[in-house]
Amino acid sequence: MSGNRTDSTRDTVIVVGSGPTGLLLAGDLAAAGVPVTVLERRPHTISNLSRAFGVHARTLEQLDARGLADDLIATGTTITGLRLFRRLTLDLGTLPSRFPFLLVTPQYEVERLLERRARDLGVDFRYEHEVTGLRQDATGVDVDVRTPEGTDATLRAAYVVGTDGHRSAVRDALGLPFPGTSVIKSLFLADVRLAEPPAGVLTVDGTGGTFAMIASFGDGWYRVMGWDRRHEVPDDVPLDLEEVREVTRRALGTDHGMHDARWLSRFHSDERQVPQYRVGRVFLAGDAAHVHSPAGGQGMNTGLQDAANLGWKLAAAVRGRAPEGLLDSYHAERHPVGEAVLRSSGGLVRLARAQTPALRVVRAVVSAVGRAVRPVRTKALAQISGIGYRYPAPRGAHPLTGDRVPDAALLGGGRLYEALRDRGFVLVTPATGERADAGRDGLVRREQWADGSRTTVLVRPDGYAAWAADDADPAAVEAALKAHLG
């Protein structure tokens, strides 16, 4: 490609896309001292017309580890129960988390919070910069862009991450397939006001041929999502408020007096996943790597977890401190999670829309088992909320290795997730003996459990256990630190 080559550097990261996934990743890299450039093909606007509206417990834990959770919770409302198939209720209040609920807040509130953090940390945002191609070699990646002036330029970085959505230019430039299917051919979204609001924050129901959901944003506006089996049309077919009212009445028994729509849109729901999250020095995250049905509200949350997993690993690589295989572990850990979300969200939507007698029997059995068997409900809650996923551990490792480490009180005051705000590792040991300095140039912070736990845990920056041992001696601790931090 012809054009000017600029910003040739070996220690920067380019993030393509400024949605929630890209913003969290960019902020994490900048917090670790890595220069970050965000390229976004759209003008600088944070739209109030975004699809996602639910933030699950594990995402709130990640935001808590960045000092952001309380600010986001203040923008929305919380619910502690999810109802599936009219018969099965999942009690989020039983989640073993500091955030035993689903936060209902629009995606634009998440984006505003994460953009503010990224800007405060010095991230370089370049809007109306469209990626047109890329090439990589042993030391970096050249990214071809079209600037707002219509000229061509080439930027260079040590690594590139595509967080640019389901039509990802980065994924296309890599030549990667995006296999999958459309699980729902036509859904509609609308933001409206209601003359007679429902009692709850979230209302979901349907008939054999319709489905509707109403969620309160807490400011007088309501998000409506619906589907009509008899009217599955392309995304560009005009949508009017009367159609939204009519489908909602059939699904819920009332349209709650909806009026004054500020936004109406159609979309189709795909289930797709790229086969490889890493190609050399280029990575994919969020909707660029996987898209899911809206059931369970897991899409945005899964992308944010991708970013939390990848950010600290890229920072270690840029600084020359990444153990062998660390960057490959991003695909190894996150691809199975994306696959699991595809299965669970796809299964939920297929059962909700069940038309055949066989699927209706399956739905009835799932509901009955879920009501009767507590471990089944617990597992479903853990998966939907995100707290139940664990990463692969080496053979013979302590059972905690690879698990999410819950927040806990630390000796002397404070909590584990407050300690994680340093964006480094945290070594937590039993509350016996002296709390020695862990060394390694501030890469690890040493704390002690406030309770009587005998387990020593090395907690990764994303809140998962890198290593654990019961009654560990100093030599074992030192070996673990060397293996994970160098």
N, C-alpha and C positions, 0 to 999 in steps of 0.2 A: 504494500500500500504506500502511496506517496503521501507526503505530509511532513509536518514538523515533529521531531522526536523531542519530548520534554520530560522533565522530572525523572531522569535516569538515576535510580537509586537502588541499593541492594538491601535496605533494611525497612522498607515500607510495605504496607499491605493495601491493596485496592479492594474495596467492597462495592459490588455492583448491585444497586437497589437500596432504597431507603424506607422499606417497610419495617415492621417490628423486628424481624430477624436480623436484618442488616444493621439497624440502629443499635440493638443490644450488642452485637458482635463488634461494631466499630467502637462503641464506648468501652467495652472490655479491653480491646487492644490498646486504645489510647490510655486507659488507666494503668496498663502495664508498661507505658513508655514507648509504645510502638507508633511511629507516624502512620496515620490512616487517611486515605482519601476515599470518599464515598461518591460514586458516579450514579446519577439518577437521570433518566431520559425525560421525566416529566418536569414541569415548572415547580417552583417551591411552593407547594400548597399541601396542607394536611387536611384532607377532605373529611367532612363529617358524615360521609355517605359510604362508610366501609362496612364489610359484611360481618366480621367477627364482633362478638359482644360479650363473650364469657372468658374469664381468667380463672384457671383451676389452681388447686392448692400447690402443686409442685412449682408452677410458674411463680406464684406469690412467694414461695420460699426462695426461689432464685432472685427475685426482686428484693426480698428482705436482705439477702446477702450483698446487695448493692445499695442498701439504705433507701429503697424506693417504694416498698410495699405499702407503707402507711399512706403515702401521698396518693397512690393509685386507689386504694380502698376508699379514700375520701371522695372520689369522683363517682362512685356507683353505689349499688345496693347489693346485699348478699342474700343467698338462699341456701338452705340446708337440706333440701329434699329434691330429688329428681324422680319423676314418674315416667315409667316405661310401659308401653302397651296397655295403658289404663289400669293395669292390675298390680304392677310391681313398682314399689317405691324404694329408692335408695336413699338412705339417711347419711348425708354428707357430714352431719354433726358428729359421727363416730370416727371420722378420719383421724389417725394419729399424727396430727400436724398442728402447728400454731394457727393454721388457716383452715378450719374444718367447714368450708363452705365453698360455693361458687360465687365469684364476684361478677356481677352483671354491670359492665361498663363498656362503652363503645371502643372499638379499636383505635379511634383517633386519640383517645385519652392516653392509651398505651404509647402511641407514637409521639405525642407531645412530650410526655415524661422522658422517654428514651432519647429523643432528639435534644432536649435541653441538657441532659447529662452529657451526651456526646459533644455538643458544642462547648460546654463548660470545660471539657477535657481536651479541647483543641482539635477535634476532628475537622478535616477540610472537606466541605460539601461542595460539589459541583453539579448544579442542576442543568437540565437541558443538554446533557452530555450522553449521547447514545452510543453504546458499544456496538461496533460493526465487525469486529474480529479480534482474534488474539493468537499469539504464538509464544511458545516457551522453550527455554533451553536449560542448561544445567544450573544457571545462576539466577534466573528470573523469568518474568513474563512480560511480553510487550502487548499492550492493549490498544487496539485501534478505536478511536472515538470520533464522532462528529460533534463539533462544538455548537453552541447557540448561534454563532455567526455563519454556520454552514460549512466551515473549513474542517479539514481532516488533521488529526494529530495522533501521536502515539505516546502513551504513557508507559513507564516501566516500573515494576514492583517486584519484590521478592516473592510474593504470593498474591493470588487473586481468589476472591470468594464470590460466587454468583448467588445472590439472594434476591434475584430479579423476577420471581414469580413463575407461574406455570407456563408462560411464554418466554422463558429465559433465553436471552441472547447469548449468555455464557455457555449454557448447555448446548445450544445450537452450534456455537463456535467450536466446541469440543467434539461435535459430531456424535453425541450420545443419544440413544433412543430414549423414548419416554413411554414405555408400553403400559397399556391399561385400557379401560373402557369407561363409558359414561354410565354411571349408576342411576342418575335421575336426569331425564332429558330436558326437563323444564321446571324451574322453580322461580318464584317471584319474591322480591323483597320490597318493603315499603316502610318509610318512616312517617308516622301519622300521629295525630292527636285523637283522644278518645273522650266522648261525652260520658260514657259509663265505664270507667276502667275496671278490669277484673281485680279480684281481691289480692291475688298473689303477684309476686314480681315476675314469675314465669308461668305462662299458661300454654299447655300443649295438648292437643287432642286431634282426632280424625275419624273418618269413616273409612269404608273399604276403598273409596275412590278419591278422598280428599284428605288433606293434612294441613294444619295451621298451627303456628306458634306466635305468641305475643310476649315480648319481653319489655319491661319498663327500664328506661334509661335514668329514671329518677328526677328528670327535669321537665316533665310534662309531655315528652315525646316517647313514642313506643315503636319498637321494631316489630314488624309483622313479616313472617316468612310463610309461604304456602305452596301447595302443589295440588294440581287437579289432573287426575288420570285422563279425563275426557278432553283436556285442552293442553296437550304437550306440544309446544310450538318453539320455533327458533328464538334465540336470544334477542334478535333485533325486531321482533314483532311488538308493536306498541302495547303498553300496559296502562290501563286507567284504573282509577280508584274504585269504580263500580265492580270491576272484576275481583279486586282484592276483597271488597265487602262480601260479594256473593260467595266466594270460596270459603271465607272465614265463617260466614253464617252456616254453611253446610257442614263444616268441620267442627265448629265450636257451639253451634246453636244460636249464636248472636254475633253481630259484628261490633258490639260495644259502642255503637254510635261513632265510628271512625270518620274523621274529616281532616281537611287541611293537610294533605300529603305534601311533604317537602321533597320527597324522593320516591321514585318508582323505578324498578329495574327487574329484568329477567336474567337468569343465568342457568347454566347446566352444571351438574355436579359430576366430576370425573374421579376415578380412582386410578392413579398412575404413580409409578416410582421408577426413578432412574436406577440402572443396575449398579452404578459405581459412583460413590459420593466424592471420590478423589481421583484426579487424573494428573499425576505429577505434582506441579505446584499450584494447581487449580482445584478448588473445592466447590461443592454445591450444598446449599442449605435451604431450609424452609420449602416454600412451594416450588422452587426451582428443582428440588430433589424429590418431592412427593406431594401429591394432592389427595384429599380424602373427601368423603361425603361429609355433610355438616353435622351428622348425628353425633351427639356427645360433645360438640364444640371443641374438638381436639386439634384442629388444623393450626391455628395461630400458636397455640400452646406448644405443639410439637416442634414448630420452627424455632421458637424461643429456646427450647431445650437443646436443639441443634447448636445454636449460637453459644449457649453456655458451655457446651462440651468442647467446641472447637476453639474458642477464643484463647484460653490459657495455653492450649497446645501450640497454636500458631505463635503466640508471644514467646514461648520457650524456644521454638525453632528459630525465630528471627534473632534471638539473643544468643544462639549457639548453645543452648542448655537443654535441648530435647534429647532424652534417651532414645536409643534406636527403636524404631517401631512406633513412637508416640503419635506421629501424624497419621500413620495407617490405622491406629486405633479409633480414629474418628469414624471411619466407615464401619469398622468392625463393631463398634458400639451403637451407632445411631441407625444404620440400615435396618437391623432387626427390629428396632423400635418403630421405625416408619412402617415396616411391613406389618407389625402387630396392630398398629392404629388403622391401617387399611382394612385388616380383617375385622376388627371390632366395630368400627364405624360403618363399614359396609354391611356387616351382619345386622346391626341395629336398624339400618334403613330398610333392608330387605324384609325383615320381620315386621316392621311397622307398616309396610305397604303390602303385606301378604294378601294374595288373592286366591291362590290355589288351596284346596283342602289340606294338602300335605304341609304347606308352609304355615297354615293356621294352626295345625296340630303342633308343629314345632314351637310356634310362638306361645301357645298355651302351656306346653311342657316347660319352656324356659321360664315363663312367669311363675308357674307353680313351684319349680325347683328353687328359683330365686327367693320366693317368699318363705319357703320351708327350710332351706339349707343356708345357715349363716355364712359358712366359708365361701359359698358361691357369691353371695352379696358382697362380702368383703373383697374378694378378688375383682369383681366388676368395679367396685368403687375405687380400688387402688389403681386399676388400669385407666379408667376415665379421668381420674384426678391427676394421674401422672406419677403418683408417689410409689407405685408398685413396680416400676421398671428397675431392673438391676443390670449391670454390665458383666461380661464374662470375666472370670477370675482364673488365675493359673491353677493347674492341678495341685491339690494338697494345700491350697490357701485357706486361711481362716474363713469361716462361714460369712463373716461380715464383709469380706473383700468384694468390691464391686457393688455393694448395696448403697442406696441413699442413706446418708447419716442424718437422722432427725435432729432438729434443734434441741439443745440441752443447756442447762445452767452450768456455768464454769466457776471454779473456785475463785473467790475474791470478787464475785459479781460479774455480770455480763452473760452473754449467750454465745453459743457456737457460731450462729449465723451473723452475729455482730463481729466476731473475730474474722470471719471470712471476708469481711468488707475490705481487708487489706489486699485481697485478690491474690493471695499466695496460699501455700499449703498451711494447714494447722495440725500440729502434732498434739493430741490430747492423751494425757497419761493419768494413771490413778492418783488420787489425792494423798500420796505418801511420798515422803522424801522432799528434796528441794526441787524447785522448778528451774532447771538449768537452761542456759541459753542454747538454742539449737544450732546457732551459727549459720553458715552458708549465706552470708550477705543479705540477710532479711528475707530469703526465699521461703522460710518456714517460721511460723510463730508457734511457740510452745505454751500449752495451757494444761490445766488439770480439771478432771471432772469434779463437779460439786458433790455428787453422790458417791456411793461406795463402789463404783464400777472398777473391776480389776483389769479391764481390757484397754490396751493402748491402741489408738487408731490414728493413722495418718490420713487426714481428710484432704482430698483434692480441692482446688479452688472452686469446682462446680458442686461441691457438697457430697461427693461419693467417696467411699473408702478405698484408698489406694492400697492400703496394707493394714492389717490388724493382728494382734497377738494377745493372748492372756498371759499375765505375769511375765512380760517381756523383759529381758535383761538388756543392759546398755549396748552390748555388742549387736544384738538383734535389731535394736532401734537404729543404730548407726548403719547397719547393712541396708535397712529399708530406706533410710534417707539417701544413701549413696545410690541405690538402684533407681530411685524416682527423681532425685534432684541433682545427682552428679557430685 
